[in-house]
C-alpha cells in the first residue's frame, strides 16, 4: 500500500522531482485548504507538508495514520509540538534552506526604509522629482543595529550589517556572550539597554510566549529617535498598535515588515496608510533559489521519516529522534 502524502499547496518542481523518484507514493495536492477540507484529507494521510496550516490537536485527531509533519520553512508556531511528540510524530523543518534568502530580504527592507525607496519611486513615476519634505534619507554606515536572534538568519544579517560598517549588537539568550563577542559583535543581555543604543532593530527570533509583543510601547519608547524596525521573523513579535503609534508620532524613521500580526492582512490595516512603511507578503524566503532549496529539503524530510531515518538536524522535537 503506497504512502499517502498530503501537500497543502502545489510544491516547487525541485521538490516534486524528489518525490517523483519514488513509486510508493500517493500524492494529494490541495491549494490553501480551509480547515474542514484539510482535516478531511488528513484522515488518510501518512505525511503532510504544511505551509501555514495549523496542525493542532484537532488536526491530529483527524489524522490516525499520520507519521510526519513537514514544514515548508523553519518556523513551527502553527504546529502543536507537544501534541505531535505525544503521538511520536516528528515535526520537520528546512533548517539551512532559507537563511540566505531571508537575510538578504531583511537587508533590502532596511535599505528601502533608510533610503525611502518606495516613496521616491512613487514621486518620480507620478511626474515629480524630490519629495516636498526633502530627501529624508539616512545612511546605515555608522549606525547601531540590534540583531535580535542569532540563529542561521540572524548571524547572516549581523555579518551583512558589519559589511555596511554598522555597529552590530546581538541579543540571544541561547548564545553565550563570549561566543557572540568572539564573532566580533557586541553581546547584549539587557533588552531595554540594547534598545536605548539602537538606531536599527532587526528581528530574527522565533515566536514564543517570551517574544510575543516583544516590541511594544515601552520598547519603541526606549529606541533612539528616528530608529528603523525590520521584522522578517513573525508578526506577533511586534505589537502593531504600538508600532503605528510610534510611526505616526515620528518616533521611528520607518519600518520594513515581511510579517504581520494577522496574515493575510486586512486592507484597512493602518500601517498601509503610512508612507514610511515597506511591507512584503511574508515571502522573504521565496526567491527562486530559496523555494527550490526548501522544497527539496521538505520532501526529503518526509521520505527520510517514512524510511525510518529521523534526522535530528531537521527535527523540532528532537527528543523523539531514534
C-alpha positions as CSV (number, residue, x, y, z in Angstrom):
1,X,0.0,0.0,0.0
2,X,1.5,3.3,-1.0
3,X,2.2,6.1,1.4
4,X,-0.3,9.0,1.0
5,X,1.4,12.4,1.1
6,X,-0.8,15.5,1.5
7,X,0.6,18.7,0.1
8,X,-1.3,21.8,1.2
9,X,-0.1,23.8,-1.8
10,X,1.5,23.0,-5.1
11,X,5.1,22.1,-4.5
12,X,8.0,23.7,-6.3
13,X,9.3,21.4,-9.2
14,X,12.5,20.8,-7.3
15,X,10.5,19.1,-4.5
16,X,8.3,17.3,-7.0
17,X,11.4,15.8,-8.6
18,X,12.5,14.4,-5.2
19,X,9.1,12.8,-4.7
20,X,8.9,11.6,-8.3
21,X,11.9,9.3,-7.7
22,X,9.6,7.1,-5.6
23,X,7.0,4.7,-6.9
24,X,5.4,4.0,-3.5
25,X,3.7,7.4,-3.0
26,X,0.2,8.6,-3.5
27,X,0.4,12.4,-3.6
28,X,-2.7,14.6,-3.0
29,X,-2.3,18.3,-3.6
30,X,-4.6,20.9,-2.2
31,X,-4.4,24.7,-2.5
32,X,-4.5,26.5,0.8
33,X,-7.3,24.3,2.1
34,X,-9.9,25.5,4.6
35,X,-9.8,23.8,7.9
36,X,-12.6,21.3,7.2
37,X,-11.1,20.2,3.9
38,X,-7.6,20.0,5.5
39,X,-8.9,17.7,8.3
40,X,-10.9,15.6,5.8
41,X,-7.8,14.8,3.8
42,X,-5.6,14.3,6.9
43,X,-7.8,11.3,7.7
44,X,-5.9,9.2,5.1
45,X,-2.5,10.9,5.1
46,X,0.7,9.3,6.2
47,X,2.6,12.6,5.8
48,X,1.6,16.2,5.4
49,X,3.7,19.1,4.0
50,X,2.3,22.4,5.5
51,X,2.8,26.0,4.8
52,X,0.7,28.0,7.3
53,X,-1.9,25.3,8.1
54,X,-2.5,24.7,11.8
55,X,-1.6,21.2,12.9
56,X,-3.2,21.3,16.3
57,X,-4.8,18.6,18.4
58,X,-8.0,18.8,16.4
59,X,-6.0,18.2,13.2
60,X,-4.0,15.3,14.8
61,X,-7.3,13.7,16.0
62,X,-8.4,13.7,12.3
63,X,-5.1,12.0,11.2
64,X,-4.9,8.5,12.6
65,X,-2.2,7.4,10.1
66,X,0.0,10.5,10.3
67,X,3.7,9.7,10.7
68,X,5.4,13.0,9.9
69,X,4.6,16.8,9.7
70,X,7.0,18.6,7.3
71,X,7.1,22.4,7.3
72,X,7.9,24.4,4.2
73,X,10.1,26.7,6.2
74,X,11.8,26.9,9.5
75,X,9.0,28.4,11.7
76,X,6.8,26.0,13.6
77,X,4.4,28.2,15.6
78,X,1.4,26.8,13.7
79,X,2.2,23.2,14.9
80,X,1.4,21.9,18.3
81,X,4.8,20.4,19.1
82,X,3.9,18.6,22.4
83,X,0.8,17.1,20.8
84,X,2.9,15.7,17.9
85,X,5.5,14.4,20.3
86,X,2.8,12.6,22.3
87,X,1.9,10.8,19.1
88,X,5.6,10.1,18.2
89,X,5.2,12.3,15.1
90,X,8.4,14.1,14.0
91,X,8.0,17.8,13.1
92,X,10.5,18.6,10.4
93,X,11.7,22.0,9.2
94,X,14.1,23.0,6.4
95,X,17.0,24.3,8.5
96,X,19.6,26.0,6.3
97,X,17.4,26.2,3.2
98,X,16.2,29.8,3.5
99,X,18.8,31.5,5.7
100,X,20.4,33.4,2.8
101,X,17.1,34.5,1.2
102,X,15.6,35.8,4.4
103,X,18.8,37.6,5.4
104,X,19.1,39.3,2.1
105,X,15.4,40.3,2.3
106,X,16.0,41.8,5.8
107,X,18.8,44.0,4.3
108,X,16.6,45.0,1.4
109,X,13.9,46.2,3.8
110,X,16.4,48.0,6.0
111,X,17.8,49.8,2.9
112,X,14.4,50.5,1.4
113,X,13.3,52.3,4.6
114,X,16.5,54.1,5.2
115,X,16.6,55.5,1.6
116,X,12.8,56.0,1.2
117,X,13.0,53.8,-1.9
118,X,9.3,53.3,-2.5
119,X,8.4,56.9,-1.6
120,X,10.9,58.2,-4.1
121,X,9.9,55.7,-6.7
122,X,6.2,56.8,-6.5
123,X,7.1,60.5,-6.6
124,X,9.2,60.2,-9.7
125,X,6.7,57.9,-11.5
126,X,3.9,60.4,-10.7
127,X,5.9,63.1,-12.6
128,X,7.5,64.7,-9.6
129,X,11.2,64.7,-8.5
130,X,12.2,65.5,-5.0
131,X,9.8,65.0,-2.1
132,X,8.4,68.2,-0.7
133,X,9.8,67.5,2.7
134,X,13.3,66.9,1.2
135,X,15.2,63.6,0.8
136,X,14.7,62.4,4.3
137,X,17.2,59.5,3.8
138,X,19.8,58.2,6.2
139,X,23.0,56.2,5.9
140,X,23.3,52.8,7.5
141,X,27.1,53.1,8.0
142,X,28.0,54.3,11.5
143,X,24.6,53.4,12.9
144,X,24.0,50.9,15.7
145,X,21.9,47.8,14.9
146,X,20.4,45.4,17.4
147,X,20.1,41.9,15.9
148,X,17.5,40.0,18.0
149,X,18.1,36.3,17.5
150,X,21.4,34.9,16.4
151,X,20.4,31.7,14.6
152,X,21.2,31.0,11.0
153,X,19.4,34.0,9.7
154,X,20.3,36.5,12.4
155,X,24.0,35.6,12.3
156,X,24.0,36.2,8.5
157,X,22.3,39.6,9.0
158,X,24.8,40.5,11.6
159,X,27.6,39.9,9.1
160,X,25.9,41.8,6.4
161,X,25.4,44.8,8.8
162,X,29.1,44.6,9.6
163,X,29.9,44.8,5.9
164,X,27.8,48.0,5.8
165,X,30.1,49.4,8.6
166,X,27.4,49.4,11.2
167,X,28.0,48.9,14.9
168,X,26.4,45.4,15.5
169,X,24.9,44.4,18.8
170,X,23.4,40.9,19.2
171,X,20.9,39.7,21.7
172,X,20.1,36.0,22.0
173,X,19.9,34.2,25.4
174,X,20.6,31.0,23.7
175,X,24.2,32.0,22.9
176,X,26.9,32.8,25.5
177,X,28.1,36.4,25.3
178,X,31.6,35.2,24.8
179,X,30.6,33.4,21.7
180,X,28.9,36.5,20.3
181,X,31.9,38.6,21.2
182,X,34.3,36.1,19.6
183,X,32.4,36.6,16.3
184,X,33.2,40.3,16.6
185,X,29.8,41.6,17.8
186,X,28.6,43.3,21.0
187,X,26.6,40.9,23.2
188,X,23.5,42.3,24.7
189,X,21.9,40.8,27.8
190,X,19.5,43.6,28.8
191,X,17.0,44.2,26.0
192,X,16.0,47.7,27.2
193,X,19.6,48.7,27.4
194,X,20.2,47.4,23.9
195,X,17.2,49.3,22.5
196,X,18.5,52.5,24.1
197,X,21.6,52.3,21.9
198,X,19.9,51.0,18.7
199,X,19.3,53.0,15.6
200,X,18.0,49.9,13.9
201,X,16.3,46.8,15.3
202,X,16.1,43.7,13.1
203,X,14.1,40.7,14.4
204,X,15.1,37.1,13.8
205,X,13.8,35.2,16.9
206,X,11.1,32.6,17.0
207,X,7.6,33.5,18.2
208,X,7.1,32.2,21.7
209,X,5.3,33.4,24.9
210,X,8.6,35.2,25.8
211,X,8.8,37.1,22.4
212,X,5.1,37.8,21.9
213,X,4.8,41.6,21.6
214,X,8.5,41.9,22.4
215,X,8.3,45.2,20.5
216,X,5.6,47.0,22.5
217,X,5.0,50.6,23.5
218,X,7.9,50.5,26.1
219,X,10.3,49.0,23.6
220,X,9.6,51.7,21.0
221,X,9.9,54.4,23.6
222,X,13.4,53.0,24.6
223,X,14.7,53.3,21.0
224,X,16.8,56.1,19.7
225,X,14.6,58.7,18.0
226,X,14.5,58.1,14.2
227,X,15.2,54.4,14.6
228,X,14.2,51.7,12.0
229,X,12.4,48.5,12.7
230,X,12.8,45.4,10.4
231,X,10.8,42.3,11.1
232,X,11.3,39.1,8.9
233,X,10.5,36.8,11.8
234,X,6.9,36.5,13.0
235,X,4.2,39.3,13.0
236,X,3.1,38.9,16.7
237,X,6.6,39.7,17.9
238,X,5.6,43.3,17.2
239,X,2.6,44.9,18.8
240,X,1.2,46.6,15.7
241,X,-0.9,49.2,17.5
242,X,2.3,50.4,19.3
243,X,4.2,50.4,16.1
244,X,1.6,52.5,14.3
245,X,1.7,55.0,17.2
246,X,5.5,55.2,17.1
247,X,5.5,55.8,13.4
248,X,2.7,58.4,13.5
249,X,4.4,60.3,16.3
250,X,7.7,60.5,14.3
251,X,9.5,58.4,16.9
252,X,10.6,56.0,14.1
253,X,12.1,56.8,10.8
254,X,10.2,53.8,9.4
255,X,9.6,50.1,9.4
256,X,10.2,47.2,7.0
257,X,7.9,44.3,7.5
258,X,7.7,40.9,5.9
259,X,5.3,39.6,8.5
260,X,2.2,41.0,10.2
261,X,0.1,40.1,13.3
262,X,-2.7,38.9,11.0
263,X,-1.9,37.2,7.7
264,X,-3.2,37.7,5.1
265,X,-3.8,41.3,6.4
266,X,-6.9,43.3,6.1
267,X,-6.8,46.0,3.6
268,X,-7.7,48.5,6.3
269,X,-4.6,47.9,8.3
270,X,-3.5,51.3,9.4
271,X,0.2,50.5,8.6
272,X,-0.7,50.7,4.9
273,X,-1.6,54.4,5.2
274,X,1.9,55.3,6.3
275,X,4.5,56.3,3.7
276,X,7.4,55.2,5.9
277,X,6.4,51.6,6.0
278,X,7.5,49.0,3.5
279,X,5.6,45.7,3.5
280,X,6.1,42.4,1.7
281,X,3.7,39.4,1.9
282,X,5.7,37.0,4.1
283,X,7.8,36.0,1.2
284,X,11.3,36.8,2.3
285,X,12.3,33.2,1.8
286,X,10.6,32.9,-1.6
287,X,13.4,33.6,-4.1
288,X,13.5,31.1,-6.9
289,X,16.6,29.5,-5.3
290,X,15.1,29.6,-1.8
291,X,11.9,28.0,-2.9
292,X,13.9,25.2,-4.6
293,X,16.0,24.6,-1.6
294,X,13.1,24.5,0.8
295,X,11.0,22.2,-1.5
296,X,13.9,19.7,-1.8
297,X,14.5,19.5,1.9
298,X,10.9,19.4,2.9
299,X,10.3,16.5,0.5
300,X,13.5,14.7,1.7
301,X,12.4,15.2,5.3
302,X,9.1,13.3,4.6
303,X,10.9,10.4,2.8
304,X,13.5,10.1,5.5
305,X,11.0,9.7,8.2
306,X,8.9,7.3,6.2
307,X,12.0,5.3,5.6
308,X,12.8,5.2,9.3
309,X,15.5,7.8,9.2
310,X,14.7,10.7,11.6
311,X,17.4,13.3,11.2
312,X,17.6,15.4,14.4
313,X,19.2,18.2,12.4
314,X,15.8,19.0,10.9
315,X,13.6,17.9,13.8
316,X,11.9,20.4,16.0
317,X,11.0,17.8,18.6
318,X,14.4,16.1,18.5
319,X,13.7,14.4,21.9
320,X,11.8,11.7,20.0
321,X,14.5,11.1,17.4
322,X,15.6,7.5,17.1
